[in-house]
Amino acid sequence: MDHETKHMLYEPGERIDEYWNIQFQYLVDDGMITTEEEKAYFQSSEYRDVLKGHMSRTPDKLHMIYFVREGIRIGARMLSCAH
């Protein structure tokens, strides 16, 4: 059976809290962060404020993109398009 994968691109900062939760869970599940210190950093305002700054800069804003198959979100990514 052929399953089409679609993507949903959100404006910078839109649905940000949802994205933080998804991103953090990916980092933990994929073993990218393992220590309590790393977990604390990636959930900190210090880290998130840097990314929020990239989401509001011009040009080259940072965007959040979700990959969706059959109505189910199967992945997420950050994307910046250089001008």
C-alpha positions, 0 to 999 in steps of 0.5 A: 500500500502506498502512503503519501507523506505530507508536510505542514510548515508553521510560521516561526513561533506558531505552536511553539510549545507543542514543538518543544515537547516533540523535539525534546522527546525525539532527542531523548528517544534517539539517545541524542541527550542522555544526562540530566544536565543535557536534559535540563539545558534543552528544556531551559529558557537559555536554549529556547530563547536562542531558537526563538531569536532565530525564528524572528530574524530576517532574513533566514528565519527558522521554521518548524516543519511536521511530517504527516502520514494519514493524518498522523504526525510522524516527524518534526524538523527545524528548517532555515532557508538561506537567502 
